[in-house]
Amino acid sequence: KNGDQVVGNRTKIKIVKNKVAPPFKTAECEILYGKGISASASLLNLGVQFDIINKSGAWFSYKDARIGQGRDNARRYLEDNPEVAEEVKQQIMEKINGKLTAPAAPKIGVAKPKVIIPVFPGTNCEYDTAKAFARAGADPEILVVRNLTPADVAESCEALVKAIDASQIVMLPGGFSGGDEPDGSAKFIASFFRNPEVTEAVRRLLQQRDGLMLGICNGFQALIKLGLVPYGDIRPITACDPTLTFNTIGRHQSMLVHTRVASTGSPWLSKCEVGEMHTVAISHGEGRFVANDEVLAQLIANGQVATQYVGEDGKPSMDLSVNPNGSALAIEGITSPDGRVLGKMGHAERRGDNLYRNVPEHVPGDKFMPIFESGVAYFA
C-alpha cells in the first residue's frame, strides 16, 4: 500500500505451460499495478534479510541514510536510484561467506576409499571423473546402468545397491541425460535413485556409514531433483524448492570460468579456504540456479552456498561473461546441511598438466579446485 491506496499485490504464480523450461512451477513475487513484477521489491527483501538495508519501524535506511518510510517508498527509492540498487545487489552477493559444522570423521578410516560412478544414458564424464578420483588416491568403479528392458533395469538397480553398500562415495558425473529437454535433464537418473532399494542404500551410506556424495553438472541436476541438495535426503520436491533451469542466454554455454569458495566445513571443501578462487570448465544448457528469497536466505545462513561465479577481481557478478547461466546470487554449487553432499556445475574433473594450453592467462596447478583430494582425505 501507499498510504490507504493499494498499489499492488504479492502474488503466487503457477506456470502451466512452458516451452523453454519445466512447467508446473510456482513463484511468489510482487506485482505493481501498471508496472508488472517488481525486481526492486525482491532486492529490498534480501537487503533487509542480510542487514544491508536496515528497517526500524516503518523506516528503511541504507548506510545511515533513510531511503523511505514504508516498503513502497523504499522500493521506489531503489527504482529511482539504480546505482544504489546495484550496490546493494553486489553487497548481497559478496555477503555469502559461511562455514558448516563439519561432520565427524568416519568411525573407521579407509586408506583407499571406494567410489562408485553410475553411468546412465547420456553420461559422458565418467572416465575423467574416475581418473580424478584415482589421482587423488581413491579406488573408482564405473557401473553402466542398462535400461533396454525392464529386466535390465531391475538388474541394474540390484547391482547399484550392492555397489553403494560396498563404497564410501557415490559420484554422479556430468552428461546430457534426457537430452537436456525441458524437465529432461537428470530426470531418468532421479527416477532411478527413487527406486526404494536404491533410496535406502543412499540413506545407509549418508546416515549410517559416514559416506559422501558428489554431483557435477548433470549429476548436480540429479541431486537437486532428488532433494539431496539442499536437504540431505531423497524426498518429494515441491514447487517452492530450488532448482536448476535453462541458462538465461537461451543456449548451451561452454567456457572456462572463475569460482570462489563461499563456505567451508564440508568434507568436499576441507582443503579450501573461504575466498579462494579456482578456474573450472563449464559446459551446460541448464545450469541456472534459482530459488525464492526465503530459501536463498536460509542457504546462506546455514553456510550451504559452497561456491559462486566471480570475475578476475574475485567479486560475484550477474554479468554473463562471469556468471554464464545467470544463477541467482551467482551461485555455482551448494551442499546438504551437513556438507556430506555437494552439487556443482563446474567440471572440476576436467584438469591435467597439458590441458588449456591455448588459454594464455591460465596457470596450471594451483587454480584447480581440490574437491577430489578433499573427499578422499576425509576417510584417511
N, C-alpha and C positions, 0 to 999 in steps of 0.2 A: 504494500500500500504506500501511497504518497499522501500522507495525512489520512483523510477519510476516503480518498479516491483509490479504487482498485486499479492497478496498472498492469497486472499480470497474474499468472498462476504458476505454482510449482506442479509440474505435470509428469505423470508416468506414461511413457510411450512404448507401445508394443509394435515391433516391426513384423508384419505378417508376410510380406513378400519382398525378397531382396535378390537381385541377380548378381551382385558383386560381393556378397558376404553372407554368412549364415543367417537364415531367417529366424523368426520367433524369439528374438532377443528383446529385452526391455531396458529402458534407460530412464532416469529421472533428470529433469532439467527445469530451469525457469524460463517460461515463455512470456515475453513482454508484448502487450497488445500493440500492434502496428509495427513491431520491430522483429519479433521472432525469438529464437533461442538466444539466451544471454550468456556469452562466454565470460563476461566480466563478473557475473554473479558467482560462477564456479570458482573463478580466481579469488574473489573475496572470501568465499567459504574456506578454501585451502589456506589463504593468507592468515585467517583467524585461527584455524586449527594448528598452524605451525608457529604461532606467536610472532609472525612477521607484521601483521596488522593487529592492532590492539583494539579490543572492544570493552568499553566501560559504560554500562548503562545502555543508552541508545546511541552513544557516540562511538565512531570508528576513527582510529588515529594511525598514522604511519610516520615513523621517525619523529615522534613527539609533536607532529602537526595533525590537527584534526582534519579529516577528509570528508566528513559528513555525519549528520545526525539522522540515524535510521539507515536501514540497509539500502533503500532505493537511492538515497543521496550519495552514500559511499560507492555504490555500484556506478552511478553516473559520473562520479569523480574519476574512477578508473577508466571509464569510456572516454572522458574528455581529456585525459592526460595519459596518452599511450606510452610515453616514456616511463612514467611511474608504473604502469601496468606491466611493462616488460621487465622493469627492475624487480618487481615483486615476483613475477614468474621465475626469473633467474635465481632469486634467493630461495624460492621453494625447491627448485631442482638441486641447488647446492647444499640444501639442508639435510639431504639424505646421507647421513653418516650414522652408523649404528654398530652394535655388536650383540650377537646372540649369546645366550648362555650355552657354552659348548657342552655337548653331550659327554658323559663319562667315557673313558677309554674302554674298549672291549674287555670283557672279563677274561677272555683267553686271547692272547696275542697270536697273530699269524704272520710268519715271515714272508710268505708269498701268497697274498690273498687271491682267491679265485674270482674271476669276473665273467659273468655270463652276458653275452651280447646277442639277443634275439634278432633275427633278420626277417623282416616282413616284406610282402610285395611292395616294391618301390624304395626300399632301403638301399643306400649306396655309399655309406661311410663306414661300413663295418671293418674294412681292412685297415684304414688309417687309425680308427679307434683302437683296434687290437694292438697295433704297433705302438701307439702312445702308452697304453697300459703296460705292455711288455717292457718298454723302455723305462717305465717308472718302477719296475720290479714286481709287477703282478703276473698272474697266470690267466690270460684271457682265453675264453672259449666262444666260438661263433656257433649259434644254433639256428639253422634255417627252418622257419615256420612254413609248413606246407598247407595249402588250402584248396587243392584241386578237387577233393571230395570231402564229404562230411567225416569219413573215416580218417583222412589225413589230418583234418583239424583236431579231431579228438586225440589222435596220437601225438600231435604237436603240443597240445595242452598238457598231456601227461609228461612228455619229455621236458617241457619248460618247468613244470612244477618240481620235478626231480632235480633239474639243473639249479633252480633258485635255492632249493633246500641244501644243495651242496656248495653254494657260493657265498661270498661275503658282499659282493657288489653286483647290482643289476644295472646295466648300461643300455639306454635306448639311443641308438645313433641316428644321424640325420638321413634325409632322403626325400622322396616325394610320394609317400603313402596316399593312396586315393587320388593320385594325380593332382593334388592340391586344388581339387574342385571345391566349390563352395560347400562348407561343412564336411569336406572330404579329408583334409589334411589330418593324418593320425587317427582318423575315425576307426579304421579296422584295428589298429594297434590298441586303442582304448577299449573297443568291444572285446578283443581277445583277453585283455587283462581283467575285464569284468566277469569272465568265467569264474564261478565261485571257488573252484580249486586253485586257480591262479591267484585270485584275490587273497585267499587265505595264506598262500605261500609268501606273497609280498608282505602281508601283515606279520607273519612269523619272522621274516627277515628284519623288518624295521622295528618291531615292538618287542621281540623276544631274543633276537640273535645279534643285536648291535650292528646290523648291516646298513649299507648305504645304497642310494640310487642316484643316477645321473642321467639327464636327458638333454641332448643338444639338438637344436633346430627342430626337425620333425619329432625328435624324442621329447623336447620341451613341450611341443604342442600336445603330445600324448599325455604327459604328466599333468598338464593343466586341464585337459578334458576329463581326466580321472579324478582330479581333486588332490593328487599327491603334492602338488604345489598349488596354492599356498597352505593347504590344510594338513598335509602329512598322512593322509589316509585315502583309500579309494572310497568315494562317496557320491551320492547323487549330485548333479550340477544344476544350479538354478540360474535364472536369468540375471540375478544380481551378482553372480560370481565373475571374477576376472577371466579374460580370455585372450587369445591371440587371433588377430584377423588380418585382412588384406592390407598391404602397405598403402599409405596414403597416395603414393605416386601412381598406384593402379597397375603395377607390373613388378616383375621379378627384379631384385637388386643383388648384385654380386660385386664385392669390393673388399678392400682392407679397411677396417675402422679401428678407432681407439676406444678403449673402455677403461673405466676406473672402478676400483673396488670400493663399494659403498658401505659394506658391513663385513665383519669377520666373526669368528666363533663357530661357523660351520666347519666340519671336518674337511670339506672340499676347499676351504679358503685358509687353512691353517698356516700355509707358507706365504700368505699375502698380508699386506698392511692396508689399512683404510687410506684411500687417496692414491694408491699405487696404480700406475697406468700400464696397459698392455695393448699390443697390436694383435688383432684377430681377424680372420676371414669370415665374411657373412655371405650367404647365398640362399635367398628365400623370397617367396612371394607373399607369404602370410606370417609376418613377424611382428606386427604392431600390437604391443601390449596395451590393453585397455581395461580400465576398472573405474568404478564410481568413486566419488570423493571420499566416502567413508572407508572403503576398502583400501584406497591408497594411503590414507592417514594411518590406518591400522598396520599395514605392512611396514611403513616407515617407523612407527612407534615400536614395533616388535623387532626391528633390525633385519627384516626378511628381504629387503631390497639388496641384492647381492652386488649387482654391477649396473653401471649406466654408460650410455654412449657419451663420449666427450670429444671436444676439439683438441688440437695440439696444445692449447693452453690449459688443458685439464678440466675445463668447465663444461657441464652438461648443456645441451642445446637442442632445440627443436628444428634446427636447420637440417635439411635432407642430406647435405654433404657430411654431416656429423651423425645424425640420427636417421639412418636410411629408410626406416619404415614408419617414422612418425609416432613412436611409442610414447605413451603418457609419461611425463616427467623423465623422458629419455631412458626409461628402464630397459635394460638388456637381459637381466637374469634375476630370478627370485628363488628363495628357499622355502622349505617347510618350517614350521615354528621351531623345531629342534635342530634344524640345519642338516639333518641326515639326507634330505632330498634336495638336489639342486637342478634347476632347469635354466638353460640359457640359449640364446640364439646363435652366438658366435661359435665358429668351428675351431675350438682350441686344439683339436686333434690334428689340424692341418698345419703341421710345422715340420721343419727339418733343416739341416745345415745348408742345403742347396736350393731351398725354395725362396721365391720372391726376390731373386737377384735383379729383376728388371724394375724394382722399386727402389730408387736411389736413397730415399730417406729412411728405408728400413734397416734396422740394425739387428742381425740375427742374435738369438740367445736370450738375453735378459728381458726382452719385451714380451715374451710368450708367457701366458698365464699358467702357473704350475698346479692346475687342479688335479691332474692325474697323480702327480707326485704327492700332493696333499692327501688325496683319498687313500693311497696305498700306505702312506706313513701313519695314518690313523690306526692301522691294525698292527703296527710294529711293536 
